[in-house]
Amino acid sequence: MKKGKKPTKREYELLKMHRLNPANWLIFKNLHNKLHIVHRETGTIREIRK
């Protein structure tokens, strides 16, 4: 799996909208309709819709 990257301002707002703490999540895949994220500490993977 790729390493996650720090979210951009737009992705940061999207994470907030989904009630996730942006400081704890990294972006590892950004598709046109989905965002694949990984938790910084636990390694939990999630997909959220844009």
C-alpha angles and dihedrals in degrees: 000000000000122000115259123247131218111268120254120235092266092048089045090058091046091054090050090050089056090050094250125135105246091206089066100046133073127196116235102163129023114192126176093259104018139047119210111208136181128203114245097225109025100033092230112162123216138173120215129187120238 
